[in-house]
Amino acid sequence: MPAPSKSGKISEQNTALKTNMYISNLKLPLEARAMGGSSHNNDIEIFNTETDELIECIEDKSNNSSRTDYGQFRIAYDENQGWYQATGVEKPELVELFTFLKPMLDEKLPTNVPS
């Protein structure tokens, strides 16, 4: 049985390959690339092959463990601005969610919570 990092990389490569087969059938100018490995990069990125523009990112999950990331983000506390979104700011839906939560966080947790 391969190490989890190798197994994840293999899964990402297989998903990118299958995605490319689907894209090819649709005759779209797109390409899926396995980018993640054991890094903080997106697992699979889909690019426009004519412009090399990044179109979409996909997280590849081979199991549904407690570490599965369904669009999580981190928040942090600053004494001047209160709670702020520390990661995930490139995802509009996460920014919208945090914008909704921030007033409640600032009100209910008006100071840094020890970790």
C-alpha positions in Angstrom: 0.0 0.0 0.0 1.5 3.4 -1.0 2.2 6.2 1.5 -0.8 8.6 1.8 1.1 11.4 0.0 1.9 9.1 -2.9 -1.7 7.7 -2.9 -3.0 11.3 -3.0 -0.8 12.2 -5.9 -1.8 9.1 -7.9 -5.5 10.0 -7.2 -5.0 13.6 -8.3 -3.3 12.4 -11.5 -6.1 9.9 -12.3 -8.7 12.6 -11.7 -6.9 15.1 -13.9 -6.6 12.4 -16.6 -10.4 11.5 -16.4 -11.2 15.2 -16.4 -9.2 15.7 -19.5 -10.9 12.8 -21.2 -14.3 14.4 -20.4 -13.1 17.9 -21.6 -11.7 16.3 -24.8 -15.1 14.7 -25.6 -16.7 18.2 -25.2 -14.0 19.7 -27.5 -13.3 22.5 -25.1 -10.0 24.4 -25.0 -9.3 23.4 -21.4 -6.7 21.2 -19.7 -6.8 19.8 -16.2 -3.4 19.6 -14.4 -2.5 17.7 -11.2 -0.8 20.4 -9.2 -1.2 19.4 -5.5 0.9 16.5 -4.4 1.8 17.0 -0.8 1.8 20.8 -1.0 -0.7 23.6 -0.2 -1.4 24.0 -3.9 -4.7 23.2 -5.4 -5.0 19.5 -6.2 -6.2 20.0 -9.8 -6.2 23.2 -11.8 -8.1 23.7 -15.0 -6.5 26.0 -17.5 -7.7 27.6 -20.8 -5.2 26.1 -23.3 -5.5 29.1 -25.6 -4.6 31.7 -22.9 -3.1 29.6 -20.1 -5.6 31.3 -17.8 -6.5 29.5 -14.6 -10.3 28.7 -14.9 -11.1 26.6 -11.9 -9.5 24.6 -9.0 -10.6 21.2 -7.8 -9.8 19.5 -4.6 -9.4 15.7 -5.1 -10.5 13.5 -2.1 -10.0 9.8 -2.1 -11.8 9.3 1.2 -14.1 11.2 3.5 -11.9 11.5 6.6 -12.1 14.1 9.3 -9.4 16.0 7.4 -11.5 16.4 4.3 -11.5 20.1 3.3 -14.9 21.3 1.9 -13.8 24.9 1.4 -12.5 25.7 4.9 -10.7 28.9 5.7 -8.9 30.3 8.7 -9.7 33.4 10.7 -7.4 35.4 12.8 -7.7 38.2 15.3 -6.1 41.7 15.1 -6.6 44.2 18.0 -7.3 47.0 15.5 -9.6 45.3 13.1 -11.0 42.5 15.1 -11.5 39.1 13.4 -10.4 38.8 9.8 -10.3 36.1 7.2 -6.7 34.8 7.0 -7.0 32.3 4.2 -9.5 31.5 1.4 -9.8 35.1 0.3 -9.5 34.1 -3.3 -12.9 32.3 -3.1 -15.8 34.7 -3.4 -18.2 32.3 -1.6 -15.9 32.1 1.4 -15.4 35.8 1.5 -19.2 36.2 1.4 -19.6 33.7 4.3 -17.0 35.4 6.4 -18.5 38.9 5.7 -21.7 37.5 7.1 -20.0 36.0 10.2 -17.6 38.8 11.1 -20.1 41.1 12.9 -21.2 38.2 15.1 -17.6 37.2 15.8 -16.6 40.7 16.8 -19.6 41.0 19.0 -19.5 37.6 20.7 -15.7 37.1 20.8 -14.4 40.7 21.2 -10.8 39.5 21.9 -8.3 37.0 20.7 -9.1 33.4 21.9 -6.1 31.5 23.0 -5.3 28.5 20.8 
